[in-house]
C-alpha cells in the first residue's frame, strides 16, 4: 500500500452549550461543567420533556455582517461561526491558500427543521403563496457547507454528510479521503445541528429517547450509569481544520494532533436500535485501527458515543470489549456535559479528544454515580484525569445504523 | 398616507428587517440588484411581504421589468388602488 498523506488538525471552532470558542469549551470540559437547562426558545407546555442543552449568548452579528447572514438558518449560522473560529485557531487567513485546494465537508442530521415547521404553518393557514422563496435554500442540510464555502471563497470539494448522529464522523472521514486522495490540501470539516424546535422535541419525546429529569437538567445526561434514562437533546456545531501535514508544516502552523485514520460501518440491524452485541460498532473501531496502522494496545483513550440510552451504552460497551479485550482503555462520554448534539456530536467529542491529547488529560464522564454491570468500563468518572497517552479513538453512531470512528494521535 | 406611500414603507421595512439592507442606502431610484445587492429570491421575499400585507397578487411577468424600489412601489400601489 502506498504511504498515506499525513493529516494534521490545526484548528478547532466549537459553538456548543458548554462554550463558544475553543478556550471556553475546553475549560468547561476539563471542569466537568454542564451546558444543560430548560428549553427557552418555545413554550413546552404539554411536552413530556422540557430540558435540553442550548447554545446561549450566540449572536451571528458577532461573526458576520447581518446582510450576509440573511439566508443562514441557525444551524448554518453555527457552522459559519464555528468555521470562522476554527480558521482563526489554525492561524489560517482564508485568503492565503489556493481556494481550489480548500474543501468543506460539514454534516447535519436534518438541517433547518424550524424553518420547515414555520413554513408548513404558513402553508396550512395562509396557502402556498405564503411559503418563503428561500425556504429550500435555507433549510437544506447542505446549506451550511455551501454557505461556508461562499463566505470564505473555498472552491475545493464541498458536501454535507447526512447520517443522523454519525454525520460529523462521516464528514471527517470524507475530509480525510479528500486530503489523502490529493483533491484538497485543507478541509473545513465537522457537523452542525439545531434540533431543539417544537417538532424536533415532540418527535424525540414521542420516540421515548430523552431523559425525563425535568427537575434536574444538569444531572440528566448520565452515560454508562445504571440509572441513565435517555439522552439530553442539544444544539451546536463544532468545525475543525484538517490540513495536509506537509502544507501545515510549510506554513509554520501549530499542529494540535495528527488525524491517523477512520472506520465506517453499518449495523444493518434496525433504524433506531443498536445491534445489541455491538457488532457494527466493533467492526467500525477495528477498521479505524487498521486504517491508522495501530493495534488496540496503542489506544490510550476512547471517546464514546455514550448517549445515555439503556441499549446504546450497553451495546457500545460490548463493542469496546470485542475490540480491546478485558482491560480496555479509559472510555468517557462528554455528552454527560454537552448533551447530544446529533449531527455535531462526533466533531464536538473529537474536539475534546484532540485537546485531551494536547494537554494529556482524559475528559470525564460526569453525573456518574452508580456503576452498571452492563457498562463495565473505566468511564473517567466525574473528574478529568491526567494521563499519558499517544492515540485516541472517537466513536459516533447514528439512527439508521451508521457508525463512524476517527483516530487521533499526539504530536 | 397614500397607498403608494404605505407600499414604500412596507417595502423599506422588509428590505431592512428581513434582508438586512442598510437603511441609508435605500432610495426610490436605487437599483434593487446593483445598488442594494438583492437577488431574484430577495425580490420575491419583498414582494410577498407586501402582497400579504395588502392582500394583492403580482405575477412573475409583471415583476420582470422591475429594477428599482420606485418601480416596485408603482406596480404594487396600482394593485392596492384597484382593490380598494
Interface residues (C-beta under 8 A of the other chain):
Chain A: X65 X66 X67 X69 X70 X126 X129 X130 X132 X133 X134 X137
Chain B: X18 X19 X20 X21 X22 X37 X41 X44 X45 X48 X51 X52 X57
